[in-house]
Amino acid sequence: MTETKNIYDFIIVGSGIGGLVSAALLGMEGHSVLVLEKNHQIGGSLQVFSRDKCVFDTGVHYIGSLDEGENLHQIFKYLGIISELNMMRLDDDAFDIIRFADGREYKHAQGYDKFQSQLISDFPDEENAIREFCAKVKEICDHFPLYNLESEDDSVNYVNNPEVLSINAWDYLGSITKNQRLRAVLLGNGVLYAGDRSTTPLYVVSLILNSYLNGSYRMINGGSQIARQLTKKIHTLGGKVLKHQDVCEAKYTGGNVSSVLTKNGEEYFGVNFISNVNPKRTIEMFGKDHFRAAYRNRLNKIKNTVSSFMLYLSFKEESFEYFNSNRYIYKIDDVWDTVDYSDAVWPETLYVCTPASTNQGKWAESMTVMAYMNYDEVAQWGESFNTVAVAGERGEEYEQFKKEKEEIVLKELEKTYPDIRKSIKGIYSSTPLTYKDYIGTDDGSLYGILKDSNNIMYSKINARTRVPNLYLTGQNIVFHGILGSTIGSLVTCFNFIDRKELIEKIKQA
């Protein structure tokens, strides 16, 4: 059946947080909006699933900048959802814990003062380096006005000072300290952004670390509540969010997109279109002939960040204690050599957390474990497809592959938690193929396009496209994560909403 009655001001393809925030912001300005999602569940990386009565996040395990007055808190407040979110603040003294093979653990505390004092107690001879690092993080963040909910009138910004984008994080740390363990500790939560010594810019580290120092929280019973609240907001404003709408083609009139078609035969008409889908997939969807060959070639050459293997454990009642921090467990001290891991010693690093549940007490209900995994390891099953919306099978060989990887990760976990198997009720896992199918990236990339300090402009993606009424949003516009994707939504919406007015509304919310 074809819908012909409505011509929406904006049609947003993809219901990741970038698409949902864009829809809500535009709806608040009086525009009619329609969000089309191919999956059974909205939210992109905010999606969750349930096993053994435990809720597991697929992509968002903790969120920063949620203290009162911080940028994400303020944006969510303006959107009218902050009071509806059920959150748990991570430990002040240790929102992250970095653990090494020698058993030593180092804590990242919330707030710059605690963060510095904790590290200085561990590295008393490195006080100057620690303070210099923190000062540099703040300095770089000041170069991103929108990140600070300010306009770009100030000359101190990355546009006027583009050199700040090209500072390599690993090299910078090496210039202020020769203490290899300190550098590893300061960059130890690099799993958050797939930190790599040869490419990761210091600005990525700074924007992300600063956000976690200013309010790190877990979403109780999963991050999907953010997507639900945004959807509710969109509906309240008269917009629509439709599931099971896999956009496969676009129609054009006079060089502009006039409608999109879905695989189930629906056609939706709009004035403007925003894609929250990976840029490469967007070109396929909207027709490659409408984009310059040079643009297509550049996108095809840009590398994506690595993907992951995820292990999900449900626990027997009152058998494993909950910990209100995140654990990064390393086999090697060179923490940023783990992206290009060796198969012989995989996994070289693990991210471990115990998700928070309603009325969280002493005991954990579950555990989530993440290990880097390159898409090449599962490429032989790449033609398969399996989601709730479109069920499929990958075969016994794939299931055996997952079982073998589960066992390897469990053995690694036992080095830190020797008795963990006694607590386990259920074991579940996912691979890069899961991210490929649900999120829509060719290789299941965790954090979208790789930001390369060696050629930072090469990986820059503009919200505008060559098609006059087609725009992009999501984690590839500014930087990844909930905060990065949300700021990316602001950048997209500035094409339709006065920048200064919107920023002021958010600040005054």
Legacy VTK file of the C-alpha trace (Angstrom):
# vtk DataFile Version 3.0
C-alpha trace
ASCII
DATASET POLYDATA
POINTS 509 float
0.000 0.000 0.000
1.266 3.506 -0.810
0.736 6.492 1.439
-0.151 9.538 -0.655
-2.025 11.783 1.784
0.892 13.322 3.657
3.914 15.261 2.454
6.176 15.593 5.477
8.460 18.555 6.026
11.169 16.074 7.034
11.596 12.366 6.523
14.396 10.888 8.647
15.757 7.495 7.623
17.060 5.555 10.616
16.021 5.830 14.265
19.438 5.967 15.903
19.765 8.749 18.438
20.976 11.119 15.702
17.767 10.621 13.766
15.493 10.767 16.804
17.072 13.934 18.218
16.916 15.594 14.789
13.242 14.685 14.495
12.452 15.989 17.980
14.304 19.273 17.452
12.586 19.896 14.121
9.223 18.901 15.564
9.675 21.410 18.368
10.065 24.087 15.674
6.666 23.180 14.237
7.795 20.961 11.358
6.031 17.724 10.456
8.431 14.792 10.794
8.448 11.105 9.937
11.122 8.650 11.111
11.483 5.364 9.216
13.242 2.450 10.918
13.947 -0.905 9.259
14.229 -2.908 12.480
11.719 -4.203 14.974
13.205 -1.977 17.669
13.974 1.717 17.457
17.166 3.346 18.688
20.107 2.018 16.643
22.890 1.402 19.164
20.388 2.128 21.946
18.672 -1.189 21.248
18.514 -3.759 24.023
17.591 -7.419 24.301
16.479 -9.639 27.144
17.732 -13.056 28.251
16.948 -14.853 31.512
14.919 -11.798 32.587
18.051 -9.631 32.266
18.209 -6.572 30.003
21.404 -6.176 27.979
22.519 -3.083 26.084
23.891 -3.728 22.615
25.981 -0.590 22.205
25.585 1.981 24.988
26.926 0.882 28.363
27.490 4.219 30.065
27.025 7.868 29.149
28.864 11.056 30.105
27.996 14.754 30.522
24.813 13.994 32.429
25.508 15.973 35.596
23.251 18.984 36.119
24.130 21.745 33.658
26.474 19.681 31.483
25.961 19.710 27.727
24.085 16.424 27.227
22.018 16.948 30.370
21.032 20.386 29.099
20.115 19.125 25.614
18.025 16.315 27.090
16.422 18.859 29.407
15.476 21.054 26.437
14.031 17.995 24.692
11.939 17.335 27.796
13.246 13.842 28.516
15.881 14.212 31.253
13.392 13.885 34.106
12.004 10.693 32.559
15.315 8.852 32.369
16.130 6.245 35.002
19.872 6.556 35.612
22.532 5.490 38.102
25.623 7.627 38.626
28.836 5.622 38.553
31.228 5.747 41.511
32.798 9.146 42.132
36.146 7.602 42.981
36.212 5.200 40.030
33.896 5.386 37.072
36.602 3.485 35.155
39.226 1.055 36.444
42.233 0.153 34.304
43.737 -3.245 35.152
46.984 -4.746 33.852
48.410 -8.245 33.666
50.478 -7.702 36.820
47.260 -7.242 38.800
47.711 -3.497 39.345
44.561 -1.416 39.042
44.262 2.336 38.496
41.125 4.391 38.972
39.623 7.194 36.915
37.645 9.390 39.307
34.854 11.763 38.309
35.655 15.468 38.279
39.005 16.961 37.304
40.174 17.507 40.880
39.528 13.910 41.955
40.793 12.563 38.648
44.108 14.367 39.102
44.563 13.674 42.797
43.838 9.955 42.346
46.404 9.634 39.571
48.985 11.738 41.423
48.694 9.367 44.390
49.536 6.502 42.018
52.247 8.429 40.152
53.659 10.995 42.609
56.657 11.765 40.377
54.373 12.553 37.430
52.245 15.329 38.940
53.331 17.888 36.353
52.508 15.569 33.456
49.094 14.690 34.893
48.172 18.331 35.426
49.487 19.282 31.991
47.395 16.532 30.391
44.208 17.691 32.123
44.897 21.313 31.189
45.391 20.260 27.564
42.111 18.318 27.551
40.272 21.433 28.767
42.096 23.638 26.278
41.125 21.425 23.349
37.502 21.198 24.491
37.411 25.003 24.514
38.085 24.894 20.767
34.673 23.262 20.174
32.075 25.967 20.899
29.056 23.800 20.132
30.360 21.119 22.502
30.193 23.862 25.150
26.807 25.083 23.880
28.297 28.314 22.587
28.250 30.012 19.175
31.304 30.032 16.938
31.850 33.803 17.050
34.845 33.368 19.325
38.169 33.165 17.486
39.237 30.310 19.791
37.766 27.426 17.853
38.968 24.548 15.725
37.885 26.308 12.523
40.353 29.140 13.115
42.863 26.813 14.768
42.643 23.590 12.726
45.992 22.387 14.040
44.267 21.159 17.215
42.566 18.484 15.122
45.839 16.964 13.980
47.499 16.382 17.349
48.068 12.656 17.750
47.023 11.515 21.232
49.675 8.820 21.697
52.470 11.093 20.552
51.254 13.939 22.747
51.326 11.752 25.860
54.823 10.659 24.906
55.905 14.294 24.773
54.832 15.060 28.356
55.841 11.845 30.123
58.276 8.992 29.636
56.348 6.842 32.101
54.836 4.146 29.922
52.435 2.930 32.616
51.035 6.433 33.143
50.431 6.831 29.429
48.678 3.463 29.409
46.495 4.492 32.352
45.532 7.866 30.874
44.572 6.198 27.596
43.328 2.975 29.172
39.661 3.488 28.379
40.484 3.827 24.685
38.087 0.970 23.982
35.459 3.734 24.161
36.745 5.127 20.887
38.923 2.328 19.465
42.089 4.183 20.416
44.999 3.525 18.089
48.510 4.924 18.526
49.016 5.849 14.866
45.677 7.526 14.106
43.596 8.624 17.103
43.538 12.432 17.480
43.865 14.021 20.885
40.629 15.950 20.326
38.664 12.681 20.240
40.232 11.625 23.547
39.589 15.071 25.039
35.927 15.417 24.063
35.098 11.941 25.306
37.162 11.980 28.511
35.867 15.426 29.457
32.291 14.197 29.105
32.866 11.257 31.444
34.632 13.414 34.003
31.498 15.577 34.052
28.925 12.978 34.935
29.193 9.255 34.114
25.964 7.290 34.346
24.488 3.906 33.576
20.968 3.707 32.236
18.983 1.471 34.558
17.465 -1.409 32.578
19.147 -0.254 29.400
19.600 2.715 27.100
16.509 1.986 25.027
14.595 4.238 27.411
16.270 7.221 25.710
14.852 6.111 22.359
11.423 5.497 23.912
11.298 8.947 25.479
12.418 10.660 22.270
9.808 8.706 20.318
7.159 9.747 22.803
8.272 13.369 22.388
8.068 13.109 18.594
4.579 11.630 18.777
3.469 14.355 21.194
4.603 16.925 18.614
2.479 15.244 15.935
5.312 13.323 14.260
5.529 9.619 13.488
8.117 6.901 14.099
7.447 3.786 12.042
9.209 0.433 12.411
9.691 -2.300 9.799
10.232 0.336 7.091
13.418 -0.628 5.251
14.086 2.195 2.796
15.596 0.810 -0.399
15.160 3.519 -3.023
14.508 7.218 -3.554
12.577 9.018 -6.272
13.612 12.413 -7.598
11.887 15.423 -9.102
14.037 18.148 -10.647
17.181 17.003 -8.850
15.534 16.867 -5.417
14.392 13.786 -3.538
10.601 13.661 -3.639
9.905 10.334 -1.938
11.448 7.160 -0.566
10.289 3.615 -1.129
10.518 0.718 1.321
10.986 -2.978 0.666
7.401 -3.667 1.688
6.062 -1.391 -1.044
5.330 1.785 0.904
6.139 5.215 -0.532
6.611 8.271 1.675
6.733 11.837 0.371
8.721 14.678 1.871
10.170 18.132 1.353
13.499 17.414 3.073
15.234 14.140 3.865
17.791 13.318 6.582
19.742 10.080 6.636
20.917 8.685 9.947
22.326 5.731 8.034
26.045 5.181 7.367
27.108 7.537 4.515
28.101 4.635 2.250
24.701 2.996 2.729
23.031 6.369 2.208
24.563 6.631 -1.265
23.338 3.147 -2.141
19.874 3.971 -0.836
19.484 7.350 -2.533
21.195 6.356 -5.797
24.915 6.644 -6.475
24.354 8.543 -9.741
23.223 11.550 -7.687
26.630 11.860 -5.974
29.956 12.831 -7.498
32.349 9.990 -8.230
35.074 11.720 -6.201
32.789 11.834 -3.148
31.846 8.178 -3.533
35.466 7.175 -3.935
36.512 9.135 -0.860
33.848 7.461 1.268
34.850 4.041 -0.022
38.469 4.662 0.935
37.754 5.945 4.443
38.441 3.301 7.056
35.902 2.421 9.697
36.702 1.748 13.326
36.986 -1.839 14.511
34.026 -3.990 15.551
33.648 -6.289 18.548
32.756 -9.626 19.986
30.265 -9.288 22.840
29.777 -11.789 25.640
26.631 -11.533 27.765
26.349 -13.442 31.034
23.296 -13.839 33.234
23.984 -14.716 36.864
22.369 -16.942 39.435
20.695 -15.026 42.254
23.019 -13.450 44.828
26.126 -15.045 43.375
28.200 -12.209 41.860
28.596 -8.759 43.375
27.597 -5.695 41.388
30.371 -3.156 40.703
29.421 0.419 39.957
32.347 1.124 37.646
33.701 -0.073 34.320
36.702 -2.404 34.084
39.273 -2.332 31.297
41.431 -5.435 31.578
44.689 -5.594 29.592
47.105 -8.395 28.854
49.698 -5.937 27.572
50.860 -2.484 28.675
50.733 -1.086 25.144
47.005 -0.449 25.460
46.662 1.080 22.000
48.235 -1.866 20.213
45.094 -3.918 20.914
43.020 -2.777 17.921
45.344 -4.655 15.563
45.390 -7.655 17.844
47.222 -10.930 17.447
44.939 -13.926 16.926
47.295 -16.046 19.006
46.719 -13.983 22.160
43.170 -12.683 21.548
41.625 -10.991 23.433
44.371 -8.566 24.412
41.855 -6.340 26.188
38.389 -6.671 27.680
35.782 -4.104 28.634
33.663 -5.418 31.515
30.593 -4.009 33.239
27.669 -5.192 35.334
24.494 -3.480 34.028
22.280 -1.710 36.549
18.735 -2.869 37.190
15.758 -1.487 39.091
16.412 -1.294 42.851
20.023 -2.277 42.263
21.574 -3.702 45.394
24.634 -5.715 46.316
24.253 -8.375 43.629
24.613 -8.157 39.865
22.035 -9.762 37.616
24.341 -9.899 34.612
27.651 -8.948 33.021
28.598 -7.556 29.618
32.061 -8.154 28.176
33.454 -6.605 24.993
36.553 -7.608 23.027
37.760 -6.126 19.756
37.007 -8.307 16.744
37.836 -7.569 13.123
35.169 -8.217 10.536
37.553 -10.515 8.640
36.986 -13.156 11.307
33.313 -13.495 10.345
33.475 -12.434 6.688
32.764 -15.993 5.492
29.214 -15.606 6.838
28.895 -12.032 5.546
26.120 -12.826 3.072
23.839 -14.023 5.862
21.341 -11.731 7.581
19.566 -12.166 10.891
17.477 -9.660 12.855
14.203 -9.829 14.734
12.516 -8.105 11.791
14.085 -10.419 9.190
15.060 -13.721 10.765
17.785 -15.844 9.202
20.268 -18.585 9.988
24.063 -18.477 9.802
24.611 -22.204 10.241
26.249 -24.599 12.698
29.791 -23.577 11.790
29.065 -19.987 12.840
27.476 -21.121 16.099
30.547 -23.243 16.821
32.767 -20.230 16.082
30.856 -18.220 18.691
31.085 -21.015 21.260
34.850 -21.202 20.837
35.196 -17.443 21.257
32.932 -17.499 24.320
35.182 -20.050 25.976
38.335 -18.038 25.217
36.833 -14.895 26.748
35.576 -16.808 29.792
39.041 -18.194 30.446
40.426 -14.675 30.244
37.759 -13.424 32.674
38.717 -16.143 35.149
42.131 -14.532 35.555
40.405 -11.568 37.200
37.320 -13.341 38.576
38.489 -16.923 39.367
35.093 -18.227 40.525
32.911 -16.546 37.916
31.714 -19.776 36.297
29.997 -20.767 39.548
27.775 -17.695 39.186
26.819 -18.047 35.515
23.286 -19.034 34.582
23.296 -18.222 30.857
25.899 -17.415 28.192
25.101 -15.430 25.042
27.219 -13.648 22.457
27.251 -11.538 19.315
29.801 -10.734 16.609
30.447 -7.966 14.057
27.704 -9.529 11.923
25.148 -8.496 14.527
26.245 -4.856 14.297
26.297 -5.101 10.500
22.704 -6.289 10.365
21.194 -4.082 13.057
23.200 -0.867 12.690
23.813 -0.991 8.959
27.586 -0.713 8.555
29.344 -2.943 6.050
31.841 -4.243 8.590
29.953 -3.883 11.849
32.025 -0.859 12.887
31.542 0.184 16.503
32.221 3.889 16.193
31.733 4.722 12.530
34.379 6.427 10.444
37.948 6.372 11.724
39.245 9.827 12.654
42.866 10.011 11.520
45.176 12.650 12.988
47.432 12.242 9.947
44.737 13.418 7.532
41.891 14.793 9.582
40.039 16.549 6.747
39.911 13.346 4.698
37.515 11.769 7.190
35.397 14.890 7.660
31.755 14.337 6.702
29.524 17.320 5.986
25.859 17.261 6.975
25.003 18.686 3.552
25.128 16.504 0.454
25.190 17.328 -3.235
21.457 16.550 -3.352
19.910 19.901 -2.316
17.299 18.472 0.078
19.214 15.475 1.442
21.232 15.802 4.665
23.233 13.489 6.910
23.264 13.128 10.677
24.615 10.685 13.266
27.960 9.719 14.734
29.992 10.385 11.584
29.240 14.128 11.510
31.155 15.194 14.651
32.173 12.228 16.794
30.572 9.024 17.988
28.597 8.013 21.071
25.393 9.396 22.532
26.886 12.840 23.065
28.666 12.967 19.715
25.602 11.826 17.780
23.400 14.298 19.638
25.737 17.183 18.805
25.757 15.905 15.227
21.974 16.316 15.232
22.382 19.959 16.219
24.797 20.488 13.322
22.291 18.971 10.898
19.391 20.993 12.268
21.330 24.266 12.005
20.557 24.035 8.283
16.912 24.714 9.198
16.971 26.343 12.651
18.875 29.503 13.544
22.053 28.374 15.286
22.237 31.057 17.948
18.541 30.853 18.761
18.597 27.080 19.194
21.722 27.139 21.357
20.193 29.832 23.522
16.978 27.836 23.928
18.982 24.809 25.042
21.069 26.854 27.492
17.950 28.453 28.982
15.944 25.217 29.231
LINES 1 510
509 0 1 2 3 4 5 6 7 8 9 10 11 12 13 14 15 16 17 18 19 20 21 22 23 24 25 26 27 28 29 30 31 32 33 34 35 36 37 38 39 40 41 42 43 44 45 46 47 48 49 50 51 52 53 54 55 56 57 58 59 60 61 62 63 64 65 66 67 68 69 70 71 72 73 74 75 76 77 78 79 80 81 82 83 84 85 86 87 88 89 90 91 92 93 94 95 96 97 98 99 100 101 102 103 104 105 106 107 108 109 110 111 112 113 114 115 116 117 118 119 120 121 122 123 124 125 126 127 128 129 130 131 132 133 134 135 136 137 138 139 140 141 142 143 144 145 146 147 148 149 150 151 152 153 154 155 156 157 158 159 160 161 162 163 164 165 166 167 168 169 170 171 172 173 174 175 176 177 178 179 180 181 182 183 184 185 186 187 188 189 190 191 192 193 194 195 196 197 198 199 200 201 202 203 204 205 206 207 208 209 210 211 212 213 214 215 216 217 218 219 220 221 222 223 224 225 226 227 228 229 230 231 232 233 234 235 236 237 238 239 240 241 242 243 244 245 246 247 248 249 250 251 252 253 254 255 256 257 258 259 260 261 262 263 264 265 266 267 268 269 270 271 272 273 274 275 276 277 278 279 280 281 282 283 284 285 286 287 288 289 290 291 292 293 294 295 296 297 298 299 300 301 302 303 304 305 306 307 308 309 310 311 312 313 314 315 316 317 318 319 320 321 322 323 324 325 326 327 328 329 330 331 332 333 334 335 336 337 338 339 340 341 342 343 344 345 346 347 348 349 350 351 352 353 354 355 356 357 358 359 360 361 362 363 364 365 366 367 368 369 370 371 372 373 374 375 376 377 378 379 380 381 382 383 384 385 386 387 388 389 390 391 392 393 394 395 396 397 398 399 400 401 402 403 404 405 406 407 408 409 410 411 412 413 414 415 416 417 418 419 420 421 422 423 424 425 426 427 428 429 430 431 432 433 434 435 436 437 438 439 440 441 442 443 444 445 446 447 448 449 450 451 452 453 454 455 456 457 458 459 460 461 462 463 464 465 466 467 468 469 470 471 472 473 474 475 476 477 478 479 480 481 482 483 484 485 486 487 488 489 490 491 492 493 494 495 496 497 498 499 500 501 502 503 504 505 506 507 508
